[in-house]
Amino acid sequence: MSFVGAISSGFKNYVNFKGKASRAQYWYWVLFTLLLALVLGTIEGVIWPTAATTGDPVTDIQSLSTDFTPLTTISSLVLFLPNLSILARRLHDAGFSAKWLFLIIVPAAYSIFATIGAIVLINDYPSGQEFSPELLISLVFLIVPILALAAIVFIIFLVLVLKTSKSFYDGNKYVEPEPLDSLDEGTTA
């Protein structure tokens, strides 16, 4: 499958969680989303530059959390379902259930918990003062598990999507059997 074909297939199968996606189709889609993020991030950096740091860590962190990046935010929302659907189809092609997608919930749920905790800790801290070691340690203990969980989930999905395709006849119950005519193309009667 070509790069353009993979992109058009990704948008045609926007919410199709059934069927299969080859490794080439999946990785071309990943390349497309990375290139799109690079282009949109560059455009946003030129149009809406980030605010200069003030030297006050509390103010700097609070201003970072309020910076709005409309292009990447909109593209992330638009590509959320196609990303999940092509991952589900790739998992099917490799012979795995799409139920593996629920593994994404673990770091996402913890991220929400940690973000709320970090916001509470930072907002309760008096402005203009340097962070105390206790606050920094608390923030580290909130953030490090997110990174560890995300890395573990990333490695699991990387291993799963790098698996070779399995046909119906190899025991893959997530794909349809191919017609027998296509299997006998190389033989003569």
Secondary structure, 3 states (H helix, E strand, C coil): CCHHHHHHHHHHCCCCCCCCCCHHHHHHHHHHHHHHHHHHHHHHHHHCCCCCCCCCHHHHHHHHHHCCCHHHHHHHHHHHHHHHHHHHHHHHHCCCCHHHHHHHHHHHHHHHHHHHHHHHHHHCCCCCCCCCHHHHHHHHHHHHHHHHHHHHHHHHHHHHHCCCCCCHHHCCCCCCCCCHHHHCCCCCC
